[in-house]
C-alpha cells in the first residue's frame, strides 16, 4: 500500500468510479468528492457527498476533510462537470453560465483548495478533464465546448504559474466515453469506437503519478476510434 493520496472530483460517476477503482488497485488512497450522496466508504476511501465545488468555501472544507483523514494530498483529478447539447439560437442561454460553473469553476476551486497541499509534497499533480470536442465545436456543442475550452486554458495557465514548484498540471481530452448515458443518447453509434472509462482512467493515473513529472501544460487527446 502506497502513502500517496489522490482526490477525485465527480468521484461517484462512471469515470470517477473507474479512476478511483484503478487508484485503489494501484495501492493508492482515494478521496472521492461529488455533489451526489455519498456511498459507503472503506479504510482506503473517503467518500464526501453533497459537496458543491462551484462554491469555493465547500471546496476548502472538502480538502480539509481529506487532510484530516489522510494527512496529505498528492494528486487532484478534476472529473466533476456537466454536458448539455443545444443550439445557440433555440437553446437556453442560462446553460452557458451553468456549464461554465460545472466545468470550469469546479476545477478552479478544487485546484485552489488543493494547491497548498500539493506544493507541500514537492511533486503534486493536477489532472483535468477537457474535451476533444472543445478543440473545434460541432453544432449544438457551443456552450459545452466553450466551458471545456476554459478548462484547457486553466490547465495551461496554471501549469505555467507552477513551473519550478514540482506541481504539474495536465488535461486529457476524450472524445466520447462509453457510458450507459451516452449509449442511451446515441443508440445507433459504434460503441466500439468510443473511449473506455478504464482506459482513460489509466492515462489519468499515469499523469497523476511520479513518472509524469516531466509533463506539464499538456492537452492530451484520448479519442479512441472516433
C-alpha positions in Angstrom: 0.0 0.0 0.0 1.4 3.4 -1.1 1.1 6.5 1.1 0.1 8.5 -1.9 -3.4 10.1 -1.7 -5.4 11.0 -4.8 -8.5 13.2 -4.7 -11.1 12.5 -7.4 -13.9 15.1 -8.0 -17.0 13.8 -9.6 -15.9 10.6 -7.9 -19.3 8.8 -7.9 -19.8 9.0 -11.7 -18.8 6.4 -14.3 -15.4 7.9 -14.9 -14.8 8.9 -11.3 -15.5 5.3 -10.2 -13.2 3.9 -12.9 -10.4 6.3 -11.7 -11.0 5.6 -8.0 -11.1 1.8 -8.6 -7.9 1.9 -10.6 -6.2 4.0 -8.0 -7.1 1.5 -5.3 -5.9 -1.4 -7.4 -2.6 0.5 -7.6 -2.4 0.7 -3.9 -3.3 4.4 -3.5 -5.6 6.0 -1.0 -8.6 7.7 -2.5 -10.8 10.6 -1.6 -13.9 10.8 -3.8 -15.9 14.0 -3.8 -19.2 14.5 -5.5 -22.4 16.6 -5.4 -24.4 13.3 -5.3 -25.0 11.5 -2.0 -22.0 9.5 -0.7 -21.9 5.7 -0.9 -20.3 3.7 1.8 -16.6 4.2 2.3 -13.7 1.9 3.4 -10.4 2.5 5.2 -8.7 3.5 2.0 -11.6 5.5 0.6 -13.0 8.8 1.9 -16.4 9.4 0.2 -17.6 13.0 0.5 -21.1 13.6 -0.9 -23.3 16.6 -1.2 -20.2 18.9 -2.0 -20.9 21.8 -4.4 -17.5 22.6 -5.8 -18.8 25.6 -7.6 -18.7 27.1 -4.1 -15.0 27.9 -3.1 -15.8 27.5 0.6 -17.2 24.0 0.1 -14.1 23.1 -1.9 -11.9 24.3 1.0 -13.9 22.3 3.5 -13.7 19.1 1.4 -10.0 19.3 1.1 -9.6 20.0 4.8 -11.6 16.8 5.4 -9.1 14.9 3.2 -6.2 16.2 5.1 -7.8 15.3 8.4 -8.4 11.8 7.2 -5.1 11.0 5.3 -2.7 13.8 6.3 -1.7 14.6 2.7 -2.8 15.1 -0.9 -0.6 14.1 -3.8 -2.8 14.4 -6.8 -6.1 16.0 -7.8 -8.1 14.6 -10.6 -10.8 17.0 -11.7 -13.6 15.0 -13.3 -16.7 16.9 -12.0 -18.6 18.6 -14.7 -21.7 18.6 -16.9 -22.9 18.4 -20.5 -25.8 20.0 -22.5 -26.5 19.7 -26.2 -28.3 22.7 -27.5 -28.2 25.1 -30.5 -27.3 28.7 -29.8 -30.4 30.2 -31.2 -33.0 27.8 -29.7 -31.2 26.8 -26.5 -31.4 28.3 -23.1 -28.6 30.9 -22.6 -28.6 30.1 -18.9 -26.8 26.8 -19.8 -23.7 28.8 -20.9 -23.3 30.0 -17.3 -24.3 26.7 -15.8 -21.7 24.7 -17.8 -19.0 27.3 -17.0 -19.7 26.8 -13.3 -19.9 23.0 -13.6 -16.8 22.5 -15.8 -14.5 25.5 -15.1 -15.3 26.7 -11.6 -15.3 23.2 -10.0 -11.8 22.6 -11.4 -10.7 26.1 -10.4 -12.0 25.9 -6.8 -10.8 22.3 -6.2 -7.3 23.2 -7.6 -7.0 26.3 -5.4 -8.1 24.5 -2.3 -5.6 21.7 -3.0 -2.6 23.6 -4.1 -1.0 24.3 -0.7 -1.0 20.5 0.0 0.3 19.6 -3.5 3.1 22.1 -3.1 4.0 20.8 0.4 4.7 17.4 -1.1 7.0 18.8 -3.8 5.7 16.6 -6.5 1.9 17.3 -6.7 -0.2 16.5 -9.7 -3.4 18.0 -11.2 -5.1 16.2 -14.0 -8.2 17.9 -15.6 -10.8 16.5 -18.0 -11.1 18.7 -21.0 -12.8 17.6 -24.2 -11.7 16.9 -27.8 -15.0 18.5 -28.8 -13.7 21.8 -27.5 -10.9 21.9 -30.0 -13.4 22.5 -32.7 -17.0 22.8 -31.7 -19.7 20.9 -33.6 -23.3 22.1 -34.0 -25.1 22.1 -30.7 -21.9 22.0 -28.8 -21.2 25.7 -28.3 -21.9 26.0 -24.6 -20.2 22.8 -23.7 -17.1 23.4 -25.9 -16.8 27.0 -24.6 -16.7 25.7 -21.0 -14.3 22.9 -21.7 -12.0 25.3 -23.6 -12.0 27.2 -20.4 -10.7 24.1 -18.7 -7.9 23.9 -21.3 -6.8 27.4 -20.7 -7.0 26.9 -16.9 -4.7 23.9 -17.4 -2.2 25.8 -19.4 -2.2 28.9 -17.3 -1.8 27.1 -14.0 0.9 24.9 -15.4 2.9 28.0 -16.3 2.3 29.5 -12.9 3.5 26.4 -11.1 6.7 25.7 -13.0 9.6 25.2 -10.6 7.2 24.2 -7.8 7.2 20.5 -8.5 3.5 20.5 -9.2 2.4 19.6 -12.7 -1.0 20.4 -14.4 -2.3 18.5 -17.4 -5.6 17.7 -19.1 -6.9 14.7 -21.0 -9.2 15.5 -24.0 -11.6 12.5 -24.5 -13.9 12.1 -27.4 -17.0 10.0 -26.4 -16.8 7.9 -23.3 -18.6 4.6 -23.4 -21.1 5.2 -20.6 -24.7 4.0 -20.1 -26.0 7.6 -20.6 -24.1 8.0 -23.9 -25.3 4.7 -25.2 -28.9 5.7 -24.4 -28.5 9.0 -26.1 -26.8 7.6 -29.2 -28.2 4.0 -29.6 -27.1 3.7 -33.2 -23.5 4.7 -32.7 -20.5 2.4 -32.9 -19.8 1.8 -29.2 -16.6 0.0 -30.0 -15.1 3.3 -31.3 -15.6 5.1 -28.0 -13.2 5.5 -25.2 -13.5 3.1 -22.4 -13.5 4.7 -18.9 -10.9 2.2 -17.7 -8.5 3.3 -20.5 -9.0 6.9 -19.7 -8.5 6.2 -16.0 -5.2 4.6 -16.7 -3.9 7.6 -18.7 -5.1 10.0 -15.9 -3.4 8.0 -13.2 -0.1 7.9 -15.2 -0.3 11.7 -15.4 -1.0 11.8 -11.6 2.0 9.6 -10.8 5.6 10.2 -10.0 6.8 9.1 -13.5 5.0 12.0 -15.2 7.0 14.8 -13.6 8.4 16.0 -16.9 4.9 16.6 -18.4 3.1 19.8 -17.6 0.7 22.1 -19.5 -0.2 19.2 -21.9 -3.6 18.8 -23.5 -3.6 15.1 -24.4 -6.3 13.8 -26.9 -7.8 10.5 -25.9 -10.1 9.8 -28.8 -10.3 6.0 -29.3 -11.6 5.2 -32.7 -13.8 8.4 -33.1 
